[in-house]
């Protein structure tokens, strides 16, 4: 069985023929049943949470493929027992079929104005990746990771050119009567230590490639998602990587 997770670029919900989605093509080529946990607007927090929940309550998969999304997304719990998917452009209740979901517009505004921080979100994304890496390794489950939508600043972290992200770690300095630190090296080294903890051999297009960037020449629909050609090339790339 193949378990996949990610955002809309892994869910592939807007393809007219789901048999042409890259998860389904890979599943068919490997003659394995497919479980796809991905959902549009999903965050890396959601990817890590739902993958772990599935692994802890179901039989061991033969392969796990995770397409990590942008670090600026997150998820928040709601009083009605649902999770809310937070993206810079919108907020979405996990189960939109419910008739009495709360209005999330105000929560979205408050979250990105008062709660989101680039450094903390990037640190959390790396932590999720490391945790999934170590969990799958400990369970002896083969896996492939890739960045789907955003490179999550991997190249910048590795090269040490990440001052803007590092500065956001000290956002509070702008509101306190203290001097801004002269050097951001400690923060940069911290992010580098996290990224060095990842198993690079299990990453597709390490460190600077993404699904969106590598197949940018392929046709997309009105929402920016790949049509048949992009999915076919993605499936072929994953199968060759295996």
C-alpha positions in Angstrom: 0.0 0.0 0.0 1.2 3.5 -0.8 0.4 6.4 1.5 0.7 9.9 0.2 0.1 13.3 1.8 0.5 17.0 1.0 -1.5 19.9 -0.3 -3.6 20.4 -3.4 -0.6 19.5 -5.6 -0.8 16.0 -4.1 -4.6 15.8 -3.7 -5.0 16.7 -7.4 -8.7 17.1 -6.8 -9.3 19.4 -9.8 -8.2 16.9 -12.5 -11.2 15.7 -14.5 -9.8 12.2 -14.6 -8.4 11.2 -11.3 -6.7 8.2 -12.9 -4.3 10.7 -14.5 -3.2 12.1 -11.1 0.4 11.4 -10.2 -0.5 9.4 -7.0 -2.8 7.2 -9.0 -0.3 6.6 -11.7 2.4 5.7 -9.2 0.0 3.4 -7.4 -1.0 1.6 -10.6 2.6 1.3 -11.9 3.6 -0.3 -8.5 0.5 -2.4 -8.4 -0.2 -1.1 -4.9 -3.5 0.3 -3.4 -3.4 4.0 -2.7 -4.3 6.1 0.4 -4.2 9.8 -0.3 -4.5 12.1 2.8 -3.7 15.3 1.0 -6.1 18.2 0.9 -6.1 21.6 -0.7 -4.9 24.4 1.5 -3.3 21.9 3.8 -0.3 23.0 5.9 2.9 21.2 6.9 1.4 21.0 10.4 -1.6 19.2 8.9 0.6 16.9 6.8 2.6 15.8 9.8 -0.4 15.4 12.0 -2.6 13.3 9.6 0.4 11.2 8.5 1.2 10.3 12.1 -2.4 9.6 13.0 -2.8 7.3 10.1 0.5 5.4 10.8 -0.5 4.9 14.4 -3.9 3.5 13.6 -3.5 1.5 10.4 -1.4 -1.2 8.9 2.2 -0.4 7.9 2.4 1.1 4.3 5.0 -0.2 1.8 5.9 3.4 0.8 5.2 6.9 1.9 5.4 9.9 -0.4 5.0 13.4 1.1 4.8 16.7 -0.9 5.5 19.3 1.7 3.8 22.7 1.1 4.7 26.3 2.0 5.9 27.1 5.5 3.6 30.1 5.8 0.6 27.9 6.2 -0.7 26.5 9.4 -3.7 24.9 11.0 -5.7 25.9 14.1 -8.3 24.0 16.1 -11.9 25.1 16.1 -14.5 24.9 19.0 -16.7 22.8 16.7 -14.2 19.9 16.6 -12.8 20.8 13.2 -9.4 22.1 12.2 -9.0 25.3 10.2 -6.5 25.4 7.4 -4.8 28.8 7.4 -3.1 30.1 4.3 -2.1 33.8 3.5 -5.0 34.0 1.1 -7.8 32.2 2.9 -8.9 30.1 5.8 -10.8 26.8 5.3 -12.7 24.5 7.6 -11.5 20.9 7.3 -15.0 19.6 6.6 -16.7 22.3 4.5 -19.8 20.1 4.1 -21.0 21.0 7.6 -23.8 23.5 7.6 -22.9 25.5 10.7 -19.2 26.1 10.4 -18.0 29.4 12.0 -17.0 32.3 9.9 -13.2 32.2 9.8 -12.5 35.6 8.1 -11.9 37.4 11.4 -9.7 34.6 12.7 -7.7 34.7 9.5 -7.0 38.4 9.9 -6.0 38.1 13.5 -3.8 35.1 12.9 -1.7 36.6 10.2 -1.6 40.0 11.9 -0.9 38.8 15.5 0.3 35.2 15.5 2.2 34.3 12.3 6.0 34.7 12.4 8.2 33.6 9.5 11.0 32.3 11.6 8.8 30.3 13.9 6.8 28.9 11.0 9.9 27.8 9.1 11.4 26.3 12.3 8.2 24.4 12.9 8.2 23.1 9.3 11.7 21.8 9.6 10.8 20.2 12.9 7.8 18.4 11.3 10.0 17.2 8.5 12.7 15.9 10.9 10.0 14.2 13.0 8.5 12.4 10.0 11.9 11.5 8.7 12.9 9.8 12.0 9.5 8.2 12.5 9.4 6.6 9.1 13.0 5.5 9.5 12.3 3.9 12.9 9.3 2.1 11.5 11.4 0.9 8.6 9.1 2.4 6.0 10.6 3.6 2.6 9.7 7.2 1.9 10.2 10.1 -0.5 9.9 13.7 0.5 9.7 16.7 -1.9 8.8 20.4 -1.7 5.7 20.9 -3.8 4.8 24.6 -3.7 7.8 26.4 -2.1 11.4 25.5 -1.5 10.9 26.5 2.1 14.2 28.5 1.9 16.3 25.4 1.8 19.0 26.9 -0.5 19.0 30.2 1.5 19.4 28.3 4.8 22.2 26.1 3.5 24.1 29.1 2.0 23.5 31.3 5.1 21.7 34.0 3.1 18.6 34.1 5.2 18.8 37.4 7.1 15.2 38.4 6.5 13.9 35.2 8.0 16.4 35.4 10.9 15.4 39.0 11.6 11.8 37.9 12.1 13.0 35.8 15.0 13.6 39.1 16.8 10.4 40.9 15.8 9.8 41.7 19.4 12.8 44.0 19.4 10.8 46.5 17.4 8.4 46.8 20.4 10.9 46.7 23.3 13.5 49.3 24.4 16.4 47.0 23.6 19.0 47.1 20.9 18.6 44.8 17.9 21.3 42.0 17.9 24.3 42.9 15.8 24.7 39.4 14.4 22.1 36.9 13.1 24.6 34.1 12.9 23.2 32.2 15.9 19.7 32.1 14.3 21.1 31.1 10.9 23.2 28.3 12.4 20.2 27.0 14.3 18.2 26.7 11.1 21.2 25.1 9.4 21.5 22.5 12.2 17.9 21.6 11.7 18.1 21.2 7.9 21.3 19.1 8.3 19.3 16.7 10.5 17.2 15.7 7.4 18.1 12.6 5.4 18.9 14.3 2.1 19.0 11.0 0.2 15.3 10.6 0.6 14.5 14.1 -0.9 13.5 14.5 -4.5 15.3 17.5 -6.1 17.3 18.3 -2.9 17.8 21.1 -2.0 16.3 23.7 -4.4 13.8 21.9 -6.6 10.1 22.0 -6.2 7.2 20.3 -8.1 5.9 23.7 -9.3 9.3 24.9 -10.4 10.6 21.8 -12.1 7.5 21.4 -14.3 6.6 25.1 -14.7 6.5 24.6 -18.5 3.5 22.3 -18.2 -0.1 23.4 -18.7 -2.1 24.3 -15.6 -5.8 24.9 -14.9 -7.3 28.3 -13.8 -6.3 27.6 -10.2 -2.7 27.0 -11.0 -2.6 23.2 -10.7 -1.0 20.9 -13.2 -3.0 19.1 -15.8 -2.3 15.7 -17.3 1.2 16.4 -18.5 2.5 17.7 -15.2 1.1 14.7 -13.3 2.5 12.2 -15.8 6.0 13.8 -15.6 5.8 13.9 -11.8 4.8 10.2 -11.6 7.6 9.3 -14.0 10.1 11.3 -11.9 9.1 9.6 -8.7 9.2 6.1 -10.2 12.7 6.8 -11.5 13.8 8.1 -8.1 12.6 4.8 -6.5 
